[in-house]
């Protein structure tokens, strides 16, 4: 390849990275906001919950929409409907005596009942547009809003030997799987990473997410199933210095090269964490593997002509 054609290719790739790095447009953003407002309205205007229950319900966006890493291909929003009047908990880090002192008693309002009440409230507003999934209640899109996944959750408290409990959310999927999330922790550490990288972290995440469709069209169909959350967590584990090059293409190259080396090492993946820093990125509880990460990194690097 001549120097001229090589320079042209780099210019095209950099322009593509700049395009993919941009957040979703105002129109798409307004459709996301409308979906969130409609779910809040459906719960707040419902007669399913009494005043005391309603005062304990928090409704908030989570996932890539809240974290500012969503891309046009992700035309949906993830909304937590969290009840804080009852809670799930973990006291495994405490001594039996300390656990006794917490005074935890059985909940008068159970998760199963709350989940059923949320379904009733949303069905009253959305009717046939509401679909019951394993992990969420999905509301179909229309011309004015994107699709939305509403997740009925309870507050989750992780009690520690010192300091107050760590607060997250927990829900039980229809297949019985217990899922704990840390949306506030994820948001906080994502913002801190973005600041530490000169506001390049979220741009690189959006680029890598947007590459999935290009990779799929290049003949690697399985890559389309790579979760956005997983891609964001992979990028978060790359060193901050990888995001501070003279171009976005160079940032992506540094990030992917670092991840390639990290994932090849036997020990490093064992210490990689989700953005929230509360859960290991690779464990028996996760739906993905180190091999899945290696496959995505290799495909993304090939798409960007890194190797």
Secondary structure as UniProt FT lines:
FT   HELIX           3..21
FT   HELIX           26..44
FT   HELIX           51..55
FT   STRAND          57..62
FT   HELIX           63..67
FT   TURN            72..73
FT   STRAND          76..90
FT   TURN            92..93
FT   HELIX           96..100
FT   TURN            101..102
FT   HELIX           111..126
FT   HELIX           127..129
FT   STRAND          130..132
FT   STRAND          137..139
FT   TURN            143..144
FT   STRAND          147..158
FT   STRAND          166..172
FT   TURN            174..175
FT   STRAND          178..181
FT   HELIX           183..196
FT   TURN            197..198
FT   HELIX           201..217
FT   TURN            218..219
FT   HELIX           221..225
FT   HELIX           228..236
FT   HELIX           240..243
FT   HELIX           248..264
FT   TURN            266..267
FT   HELIX           268..271
FT   TURN            275..276
FT   TURN            284..285
FT   HELIX           290..303
FT   TURN            304..305
//
